[in-house]
Amino acid sequence: MFGIGSTELLVILVVALLVLGPKNLPKIAHTIGRAMGEFRRVSTEFQRTLNTEIALDDEKKKAQERKAAKAAEKAKVEAEPAKSEAVAEAAPESENKA
């Protein structure tokens, strides 16, 4: 826990007992426990919110990429008949010259 070994934890608890006294130690431990629980809840909620925002952002980017790919494909399909017509028009001209 936080890189603290059992010996260090025991020393901390003994010092806390001596400084705070046996009457106040349970109250303070309860308060600290509640604060840590609240901190965990808040941090978990923050992490969920952050993950949701990241997922939404990724979906928006994917949708934009799909839209751009469809537009490029549509432009390519529209450009192909124009090329075919240009080639067809150029072919008779070259036949007339020959």
Disulfide bonds with the S-S distance in Angstrom:
none
